[in-house]
């Protein structure tokens, strides 16, 4: 069994490209009204006798859910647009195909049929809705399985995710400093994780609590101050 540096444990780690230090573990997920239905399907997947395949669309959180899915079911996460040889795909009982927007639609159609025939667990993620597929046979296949759309990463969820990330590291941040930070970084889980890590390192190095002035200084260093 292997692991990758995105902390997404799998039986086929070579299928997941390296290059991210983001923690996609279950305890890092923050449930919100915009993602709860998709999240509930993912964590209940091991008990599903039917509807073992699903499609999740949206801007943020897809890869995280895909990692949770394959960890729960000891599956493989596929992110390469080149896909996999047919014989290898036929040997998998659980697959998450992440960011299908970059994949060849004929390959996806064949993969769907192989996984369906095996009664395998499969999760497909995309920025776009199912209706956007050009290949009609693929579109009809995807429309036959449960589909979930992740809600936008709103201010409340951004704040809750940031608070949880700081808490996981045993850190605290006052409301004013947190508001200042969130107004000046991109609206994404990746940005939150990067800035929590950066502030944790700065706080440890300077032996100071996180403050607005510390945040301002780091923003100046990376050129993100507005």
Secondary structure as UniProt FT lines:
FT   TURN            5..6
FT   HELIX           13..15
FT   HELIX           26..28
FT   TURN            33..35
FT   HELIX           36..44
FT   HELIX           45..47
FT   STRAND          53..57
FT   HELIX           62..72
FT   TURN            73..74
FT   STRAND          76..78
FT   TURN            81..82
FT   HELIX           86..89
FT   TURN            90..91
FT   STRAND          94..97
FT   HELIX           100..102
FT   HELIX           105..117
FT   TURN            118..119
FT   STRAND          121..126
FT   HELIX           130..132
FT   HELIX           136..143
FT   STRAND          146..149
FT   HELIX           155..168
FT   TURN            169..170
FT   HELIX           175..182
FT   HELIX           189..206
FT   HELIX           212..222
//
